[in-house]
Amino acid sequence: MNRRTFIQSAAGVGGAVFFGGAPTSGMAQTPSTLKVPADRVTAIGGRAQLFVDRHLVDDAQGIQFVVHPARKHPLNPLVVADQPWEGWWVRMLGGSTLYDEEEQVFKMWYTSVSRCFPKFAVHFAKSRDGVHWEKPLVGTLQCPGHLRHNAVLTNVETLSVYLDYSEPNPAHRYKMIGFDNRITSGGAAQAFVSPDGLVWTPLSDQPGFASSDVMTAFFDRGRKNYVAFPKVPTVVRGVRRRCFGQTTSTDLVQWAETRMAFVPDERDDEGTLARLEPARPLLRSPVDPALMRTEIYGISTHQTESHVLAFPWIFSVSGHPPGSTKDEGVCELQLASSRDLRTWDRPYRTALVPRGPIGAWDCAFVTGSAQAFRYGDEVRLYYSAQNYPHAHPASKTDPGPGSKLTRAIGLATWPVDRFVSADAAPEGGRIITTPVRFAGNWLELNLCCKSQGYARVQVLDASGKAIEGRGLSDPISADSLRHTVTWNRGNSDVSALQGRPVRLRFELNHTELYSFGFRT
């Protein structure tokens, strides 16, 4: 199924959801047909509002909501195991990449297992462009046979790094949350601090929160706290599965009680076979209907102006390979979103970072770094992938010289905020928002008008009635991340409507609309 194929139901398994029939004509919809009452107003301030959910969509006619998979860098994989102290693979199962604005350099912390470091090592790499990576010999650990290397921490995996520019203590400027195999009998979350990202010191001698190996975290810029996603195995529909909870902290030491956040539902299970079908040549045993299911293998995140996005790692279990009780299967990244960090929406169940074709380096198992981040007008997610399924012997044993098996790190990107679009065909479509209260002087759209396509916007009052002087805007025919809307041949000023509940009516023709926001 390509991304233009759509399912005519919000409960469908596909990556596009279709709403309504042909758009109705006229300048505004009559108030009686609007679903959301005029007194339910969402304060959006000056933040861009993405269509990753339909929280602000009251009515849509002739519109598809379409997921846009990542663009994979043509030079992928960008980071491979090419040093003796790394072993035969490197990975970004969690792990972190960020752009240091002060030093103007990309920094990466990734992991591997080798004879030098049999219980995981965290390695450091840097890059000027985020594509060509160096492995500076700045390692801070002892490695027999290698006086110089790039390993900076050991016994820690699935880590998340945050560079805190506002930290008054220089020794705590870098912060890391990782799964530490050295504390408690089975390991647990631990926080570390560092002045330079190379020398790491535990922040406390007590574990932060319980987790089962895989865990990721990020610093929530809006709420000013840390958010972590521990793995919490849970019985779901009679089977113990990989699931993820959510916990928060203001100091990385005291953590709130973990509550469940990502649990596979029936839609996930119903889509398992479709995700496994292309991977059958990779599996070492037939798909077992009694064991086939979906689990959540991990969580990557990205913060936008209006949402926290999550990219859950969707593990499609096919069964058990011969003579083993381990789960065999493949993994891809999908999309979830939250406006309040309490409820997560997952209307789409197709790959946001898909597996590659059979034979590609990333054809079997894809996982992500802890966070994606914005760099200029691009969102970057560094991801790890392998060309063999989960439970393959290579997961534990070096396959030896000449093997075509690989596990490495690549880059996936999107233009800023272009994760989901509201699409209208050439015959046209319409969206009317719920009432919103904004702060700003002009309206800005992230959209792509196709050949002969256009968009127009009308501002309505909260009841759906037209506002004088803000009828349908000047026509827009642009592919722009930030197009300013004008009325009456060039007037963009909407400041007189600040603080007043209004609705927006979008008339779209052969156009993809990704977000809207009011700016100052």
Secondary structure by P-SEA (a helix, b strand, c coil): cccccccccccccccbbbccccccccccccccccccccccccccccbbbbccccccccccccccccccccccccccccccccccccccccccccccccccccccbbbbbbcccccccccbbbbbbbbccccccccccccccccccccccccccccccbbbbbbbcccccccccbbbbbbcccccccbbbbbbbbccccbbbbccccccccccccccccccccccbbbbbbbbbbbccccbbbbbbbbbbccccccccccccccccaaaaaacccccccccccccccccccccccccccccccccccccccccbbbbbcccccccccccbbbbbbbbbbccccccccccccccccccccccccccbbbbcccccccccbbbbbbbbbccccccccccccccccccccccccccccccccccccccccccccccccbbbbbccccccccccccccbbbbbbbcccccccccccccccccccccbbbbbcccccccccccccccbbbbbbbccbbbccccccc
